[in-house]
Amino acid sequence: PNVGQIQVVGDKCYEEGLYEAAKILFTNVSNFSRLTSCLVKLGQYQAAVDAARKANSTRTWKEVCFACIESREFRLAQMCALNII
């Protein structure tokens, strides 16, 4: 029951732009897909790649890849792209 509430609170924090708080909550419930999105919003691209690896979702990999390209983090973008293919 508590895990469900943590997820809901994490979602609300994310929607309101409280990415640091959402990061802690998503880490707690092991929601690596949403954690990856938070890390991208915070500009923590290396950590986002690590979380995407745990999420293992094509959508998540694409999100991180495009964010890395926009931020000129080409080495990280290349790592993401290899997981999309």
Solvent accessible surface area in square Angstrom, and as a share of the most:
residue,aa,sasa,rsa
1,P,151,0.95
2,N,107,0.55
3,V,93,0.54
4,G,42,0.41
5,Q,119,0.53
6,I,44,0.22
7,Q,46,0.21
8,V,81,0.46
9,V,73,0.42
10,G,0,0.00
11,D,39,0.20
12,K,115,0.49
13,C,17,0.10
14,Y,36,0.14
15,E,134,0.60
16,E,129,0.58
17,G,35,0.34
18,L,96,0.48
19,Y,56,0.21
20,E,88,0.39
21,A,40,0.31
22,A,0,0.00
23,K,43,0.18
24,I,112,0.57
25,L,39,0.19
26,F,0,0.00
27,T,75,0.44
28,N,101,0.52
29,V,28,0.16
30,S,66,0.43
31,N,38,0.20
32,F,58,0.24
33,S,30,0.19
34,R,65,0.24
35,L,15,0.08
36,T,0,0.00
37,S,6,0.04
38,C,0,0.00
39,L,8,0.04
40,V,21,0.12
41,K,111,0.47
42,L,57,0.28
43,G,37,0.35
44,Q,65,0.29
45,Y,40,0.15
46,Q,83,0.37
47,A,40,0.31
48,A,0,0.00
49,V,0,0.00
50,D,60,0.31
51,A,5,0.04
52,A,0,0.00
53,R,119,0.43
54,K,135,0.57
55,A,27,0.21
56,N,121,0.62
57,S,38,0.25
58,T,75,0.44
59,R,137,0.50
60,T,0,0.00
61,W,6,0.02
62,K,86,0.37
63,E,48,0.22
64,V,0,0.00
65,C,9,0.05
66,F,122,0.51
67,A,14,0.11
68,C,0,0.00
69,I,81,0.41
70,E,146,0.65
71,S,46,0.30
72,R,178,0.65
73,E,70,0.31
74,F,110,0.46
75,R,154,0.56
76,L,7,0.03
77,A,6,0.05
78,Q,113,0.50
79,M,54,0.24
80,C,0,0.00
81,A,35,0.27
82,L,118,0.59
83,N,74,0.38
84,I,53,0.27
85,I,173,0.88
